[in-house]
Amino acid sequence: MAPITHPNIGADGWFRETPTMWPGQCMSLQVKEVLHHEKSLFQDVLVFKSTNHGTVLVLDGVIQATENDEFAYQEMIAHLPLMSHPNPKNVLVVGGGDGGVLREVVRHPSVESVTLCEIDEAVCRVSKLYLPEMAAGFEHPKVTVHIGDGFEFLKDKKELYDVIITDSSDPVGPAEVLFQDTFYKLIFEALKPDGVFCNQGECQWLHLPLIRQVLDASRLLYPTVEYAWASVPTYPSGQIGFLISSKNKRELRKPLRKFDEETQKALRYYTAEVHEAAFVLPAFAKRVVEGPKA
């Protein structure tokens, strides 16, 4: 069988990202073996084994997760909002078809049900095959999977969820709708009166105008809105943000609960101390994120 080729992998054996939202720079990883490539109904799906970062999932030419550092993103986007809610029971994850957020959500004993709404079944299928440790959450009995458009899924949902997490790729292609004002209103309506919403918040080094735009839109709906961040080496500039909003006024910068000792030992990034530190921003970002509206 002929080896699988891909336009983002050069003759030198290195994968180079398609820098759609960060022109002039891209992450490059050395490829050991290409495991899978397909054009799904929505996007280009590539999986390869890298020399130093384990298995890598790529969508439309952009790295989504690597075995080496995926835990940083998955733990933070899940535990920041869940630890900011006093008793989360019903959780919705929009996107997140690789299963990593599900794996983290079900660590919380109070959670009774988790619904995943993912538009592209190929992401779920491929992740189960090639990233089984990340996709382990699919097998949990509390998890229900819905394949379909998150926008359409939310249209008839009213005050159902304690926490909603939007684990999306960048606002291009199939994820574009997940960054629009109308989608944020649907999220607000689907949350219970004390609900918490967390969405992927882009990179403070590259996307401050977009971050501020989403913050301003969120502040029109929610009384409490915060921006946090984590270090993920294979994401653009090695950093990713999270926008966290609450339907009632509450402190989001300090966790309301802590994991038991056994669960905390299983985590590799999130701690109560990291939770608080994630909201501390460098001066240049703090001025934009917390400054007066333009």
Secondary structure, DSSP 4 states (H G I P E B T S, - for coil): -PPP--TTB-TTSEEE---SSSTT---EEEEEEEEEEEE-SSSEEEEEEESSS-EEEEETTEEEEETTTHHHHHHHHHHHHHTTSSS--EEEEEE-TTSHHHHHHTTSTT--EEEEEES-HHHHHHHHHH-TTGGGGGGSTTEEEEES-HHHHHTT--S-EEEEEEE---SSGGGGGGGSHHHHHHHHHHEEEEEEEEEE---TTT-HHHHHHHHHHHHTT-SEEEEEEEE-TTSGGGEEEEEEEESS----SS-S----HHHHHH-SS--HHHHHHTT---HHHHHHHHSPP-
